[in-house]
């Protein structure tokens, strides 16, 4: 490891006094601060999930006429198509830490003809984290012996195609079309392909002729919710239970099905009954009157100061209670900070959704500054940090989303779709938008394209990613043929598959880091 460069000797994060500390102490402090930022990302991700669940469960009344009785029939129809929601809400939202980090990196490099490498490095590294460690976690999530398979292979194949094509496209524009140079048209085409992904996935979901794969959709619940009587312990879940232990919020949100479960009495209303529909409307109206969004917002600040929930006080283990109190004390600043995010009940969750993304952008800005300082005081290439620490930290929302889906859903569609769709979003939006900003600026100000100084390192990483991803997809296909499902199955084979995926990730990280390190030196 080389020492800090002379250009970094006078830099500091908050106070000039930081420069008086040794490089090792500063690196340790910055690393701890970086880890604390990742905890903040986990906390705000919990609120983001709740807002997204509120958006997905939004429905509208559709009136039709019964052909036999000529009586009007009122049904509740989901506003969002689930395939589009997976790509436009779930994958985009969970990838937003990487997207915002790359965009901030591009904006702060405006005026330079060379693109910053922190964003692209993080996004390519994040793709590997999504492909390998998240698959490794998901494959062991189903209970011992249970199997979960992809029921809509057509949609998955479309998403998989666009996921791989995204990285092939990136290699083409880096090494083949205009080597080491990105033009305005290349950046614009990269962004537009996100729209093509949405259109193609929707066409496949609806089985449009000529543009969809003629595969029959398997047997799956229409709303993608757990089956009747499924062993899902919702009473022990809460808004942040999958992310932050010790939360006291008992409002259960199944973010992938667009349904909510509460500890209070569950009201089930037939959708095709007009009288019951009216009863539901009255129930919702009365509930909103009893718990207005103002009181809910006020409660968020109260909860931020709570170090122990009523449930944790009943725990017999004193040690576990102390751990939860310590954890709540640790995350209290984040909880207070994020209490300013409006409740997700407003405007079907859109206000909280947008505010959550804004807060994620703020944390991403802090992450970029910390990464700069760590690179300066240690001499480690920022690209190596991006491929490892930043990729893993900013991909945590992806891991949480897929883990929840693998546990709660009766199929593997959402868990695996989040992985493939996130990888597509990383390129089409996460790299496309920042490069579009830089190329447009360079074109109008300098009449020059955007130069990529680490194109060789990124291209090599893409080749390693292709090779290891082929090994990952091959094993998933073999599991489908031999075991009958991509996730779960015999416990021994599930763990063997998980370890294999982790080995693939280690291979990718080692080879990519060595390539970028050699490029720097």
N, C-alpha and C positions, 0 to 999 in steps of 0.2 A: 504494500500500500504506500503510495507516495504521499508526501506532506502537502499541506495546503499551498495553493499558488499564491504568488505575491499579490495578485489582483484581489484576493479574498481576505488578506490579512486585516484590513481595516473595516470589514463589513460586520454588521451585527443585526440582530432581529428586532429587539425592542430598545435596549439600552446600550450606550457606548461602553459601559463597564463590562459587558460580556467579553470584550476583546482582551481583558486582563486575565481571563481564565485560560487554562490550558486547553489544547485542542481536544483531548480526550474527555474532559469535563463538559465542554460545550457540546460535543457530539452526543454524549449521554443525555444531557438535558434536552437537546433538540429531538432526540429519538423518543424520549418519554413524551414530549409535547406532541409529536407526530402520532404516537399511539393514542394519546388522549383525544386527538382530533378524530381518529377512527372510531373511538367510543361515541363521540358526538354524532358521527355519521350513522351509527347504529341507532342512536336515540331518535334522531329526526326521521330515520327510515320507518320507525314504528308509526309515527304520525302520518307519514306519506302513505303507508299501507292502508291505514284507516280511511283516509280521504279517497284513495283509489277504490276501495271496497264500496264506499258510498256512491261513487260515480258509476261503478259497474252494476249496482243493483237498481239504478234508476230505470223505471219502466213507464210506459204510457198506456192509456186505455185505448183499446181498439174495438170498435163496435162492428159486428157482423150480423147477418141475418140467418137464422136456422132455416135450411131449405125445407124441412118437414113441417115445422110449426109457424114459420114466418115471424117468429118472435126474435127481438133483438138480443144478441148475446155479447156481453162485455167481457173481454179478456185483457189481462195485463201482459204486454209484450216488452221484452227487454230492448232498451235503446241501443245498447252496444252489442255488436257481434263478438262472440268470444274469441275468435281467431284474431280479429282486428284489435281487440282489447289486449290480448297477449303481446302484440307487437307494438301498438301505439301507446299503451298505458304501462303495462307491466315491464316489458323489456326496456322501453325508453326511460321510465322512471328509475328502475334499478341501475341503469347504466348512466344516469345523469351525473353522478360524482365524477366519472371519467370524462364525460362530455364537457362538463363545466371546467374541469381542470385543463383539458386540451384547449378550450376556447380562451380561457384566461391566459394560458401560455402563448397563444397566438396573438392576442391583443397586446400583451406586454412586449412582444417582439416586433410590433409594427414599426416600420421605418428601417428594418433590416432586410436585406435581400435574401437572407438565409432563414429558413423556418426553424423554430424551436423544436427540439427533439423530445422534450419531457412528455408532451401530450401523446404523440404517436407511440412512444416507447411504452407508456402506461396502457394505452389501448390494446396494443398487440400483446403485451404481457397479461392484460386482463382477459383477453380471448383465451389464452392458454389456461388461466386460472378457472375460467368458466368451463372449459372443455374437460379438464382433468380433475382437479380437486372437487368441483361441484358434482360431477358425475360420481366421483368416489364416495361422496357423502350420501347422495340420493340412492345409490344402489343398495345401501345397507339400512335405509330408513324404514322400509316396510317390516312389519313384525315377522319373527322367525317363521319361515315356511310359506308366508303369503307372497303372492306375485302381483305385480302391476305392470301392465304392458301398454304400449301406444295403441290406441284404438283407431285413430285416424292417421293411417300411414301416409295417405296422400298429402295432407297438410304438412306433416313432418318432413316428407321428402322435399316439398317445395321450400320450406324454411331451411332445410339442410343445404339445398342447392344454392340459395341466395347467400347463406352463411359462407360456404366455401368460395363461391364466386366473388364475394367481397374481398377476400384475401388474394385470390388470383388477380382480380382487377388492380389491387394495390401493387402487386408485384409487376404487372404490365406497365403501369404508368411510372413506376420507379426505375425499371430496368430495360424496358422494351420500347415503349412508345416515345417518350422523351426522357432518356436516362438522366437521373439525378435532378430533374427539373419538373415542376408542376405548373401547368398553365391554367388560365381561368376556365377554359372549357373542360379540362380534366377534373378540376375541383367541382364545377357545376354538374357535370355528368355523375360524379360520385354521389352528390346530394340527391339528385333526381332519382337515382336507383332505389332509394328508400321508398319513394312513392310506388315504383314498380313492384317492390316486394309486397307492399300493402295490397295492391291491386291483384297480384297473382295469388297471394294467400287467400284473399276473399273469394276469388274466382274458384279456387280449389275447394274451399269450404262449401260454396254453393253449387259445386259441380257444374260449372259452366261448360258447355260443349266446346271442343276443339282446343281449349286452353287449360284444361284440368286433366290430371292423371286419372284414368278410369279404374280407381280402386274403391271398393265398397267400404264405407265407414263401419267400423266394428260396433258392437253393442256397448253403449255408454249412456249414462244418465243424461238427459237433455240439458239439464242445468249444471252438470258436472259437480253435483254435491254428493257427500257420502251416502251410501245406500241406507235404506230404512233399517235401523237396528245396528248400524255399523258401530264398532267399538271405538268411538272417538270421545275422549274424556274432555268435553268442552268446559266442564265446571272448573277444571284446573288450568284453563287457558285464559289469557287476557290480552289487552292490546299490545303489550310489550313482552309477553312471556317468552316468545321465541327469540327475543333479542336481549332484553334487560331483565334479570331476575328480580323478584320482589316487588313487582308493580301491584297496585291495588285496584286498578281499573278492571272491572269484570264484564265489560261489554265485549262479547266475543264476535270476532269478524272473520268470516271465511272469505278471504279476499279473492279467491279464485272462482267461487261460485256466485258471488254477488248476493249472498245471504248473510244475515246477522243472527246470532244466537245469544240469548241473554239468560242470566241466572234467574230472572223473573219468569213468570208464566209465558210460555211460548204460544203465540196466537197464530193458528194456521187457518187461512181463509181460502175457500175454493175460488179460483180466479174466474170461473165462468158463471158465477152466481152474482147477479146484480145487487141483491139485498145484502149479501155478505161483503161485497165490494164497498157498499155504503157504510157497513159496520166498520170495516177496516179504515176507511177515510175518517170516520168519527174518532176511532181509537187513536190514529196518528195525530189528529187535530188536538185531542185532549192531552196527549202526551207532550206535544209541543208547547201547549199552554202551561203544563205543569213544570216542564224543564226547558225553559227558553235558552236560546244560545248564549244570552248574556250570563245566565247563572252557570252554564257549562264552562264558559270562558273563565269566569271567576274561580270555578272549582279547579281549573288547570293550575292556577297559581297556588292554590291551597295545597294541591297534591305535590307541587314542586318542593315544598318545605317538609313533607312527611318523610321521616326516616324509617318508619316501620308501619306496615299495613296491619289491619285487624287480623288477617289470616296468619301473618308471621308471628304475632304475639301468642297464638295458640300452639305454636310449634314446641315440641318437647325438647328438641336439641338446642341448647344454649349456644353452642358453637355455630350452628347454622344461622341462628338469629343474629349473632354478632356479624357474621359474614354479610348477611343481607343489609344490616344497618350500615356497615362500612361501604358496601357497594352503593347504596342509596345516597350516602354522604359524598361519595366520589362523583356521582353523576348529577348531584343536586344543581351545580351551576348550569349544566346543559338543560336539565328539566326546567329550570327557571327561565333560561334563554328561549327555549322552544315553547314555553307557555304563551308567548306572544303570537304564535301561530293560531289563527281563529279556529273554532271548533269545526269539525268536518260536516256538521249538519247544515251549514250555510251553503246555498246554491248547489245542492247535490254533491258537495264535497270539492267543488272546483276551486274555491277560495283557498282552502287549506292545502289542496294539491299544488297550486301555483306558489303559495307562500313557502311550502316545504322545499320546493325546488330552488327558490331564492336563498333559503337558509343553507341548502346543500352547496350552492355556489359560493357562499361566504366561507364555508369550511374549506372548500376546494382551494380558494385563494390562500388561506392560511397554510394549507398543505404545500402549495408551490413554494411559498417563502421558506418554510422549514426545510424542504428538500434542497433548495439553493444553499442554505446554511450548512446542512449536513455534508453536501458535496464539497463545499469550500473547505471546511475544517478537517475533513478526512481524506480528501483527494480522490474519493470514489466517484466514478463517472455517474452523472445524473441519470444516464440511460440505464445503468445497472440497477440503480435505486428504483427507477420507474418500472423495470421488468419484474422486480421482486416485491419490495415493500409497498410501493404505491399501487401496483396491480392487485395485490392481495387485499390491501386495506380498502381501496375504493370498490372492489368487487364483493365486499361483504353483503350489501343488499341483495345482490344476485344469489349468493349462497343461502341467505335466509329465505328468500322467496321460493327457490327450488326445494329447499328442505321442507318448508311448510307444505308445499304441493305434494311432495313425495309421501309425507305422513298422512295428510288429510284426504287426498283425492283417491277415488277408487281406480283411477287410471294413471298412467305415467305421462299423459299428454302435456299437461301444464308444466310439470317439473322439467321435462326435457325441452319443451318449446321455449321456455325462458332462457335456457342456455344457448340454443341456436339463434334465437331472435336477438338476444343481447349481443352476440358476436357480430351479427349483421349491423345492428344499430351502432356499434362501436366504430365501424368503418364508414358507413354511409353518412352518419350524422357526426359522430365523435371526431373523425378525421376530416370528413368532407367539409363541414361548416367552418372549422378553423382555417383550413387551407383556402377555402373560398374567400374568407375575410382577408387573408394575407395576399392572395393573388390579385384580388380586385384592387386593394390598396397599392400594391406594387405596379399594377398596370396603369393606373391613373396618375400616380406620383412619379414613378421612375421609368415607365414603359419597359419594365423588365419582368420576367417570370419569377417564380419562387424557387430558390435553390435549396436542395436537401443535402446537407453536408454529411449526414450519417446514412445515406441511402443504401450503401453496401451492407452496413450492419443490420438495418431493418430488413433488407431483402434476404439475408442469410437466416434471420430469425423466422421469416415467413416460410422459407424452405423447411426449416426444422419443424415448424408448426404443422405444415402439410403432412410431413412424414409421421409425426407422432399422432396427429388427428386421425390419420388413416388407421393406425393401430387401435385407436379408441373406438371408432365407428365399427371396425371389423369385429371387435369383441362384443359390442352391443348387438350386432346382427347374429353372431354365433349364439349369444344368450337367447335371442328370440327363437332361433331354430331348435336349439337343444333343450333349453329350460322352459321356453314358452313365454318369457317375459323379459323386458329390459331391466327391471328393478326387482329386488327381492329374490325369492327362491331359497334353495338350501343355504343355511347360514354360512357354511364353510366356503361355498363358491361365491357368495356375495362378498365376503371379506377378501378372498383371493382377487376378485375383480377390482375391489376398492384399492387394494395395495398396488395392483398393476397400473391403475390410473394414476396413482400418486407417483409411481416410478417414472411414468411418461412425463409428468410435470417437472420432476427433478431433472430429467434429461433435457427438456426444453430450456429450463432456466440456466443450467450449467453451460450448455453450448451457446445460447444467446448471449449470456453475460460475458463469456470468454471472447466471443466475436466482437462485441462492443468495446470490451476492455482493450483488446488488441488494436482496434481501430483508433481508440483515443491515444494509446501510447505509440 
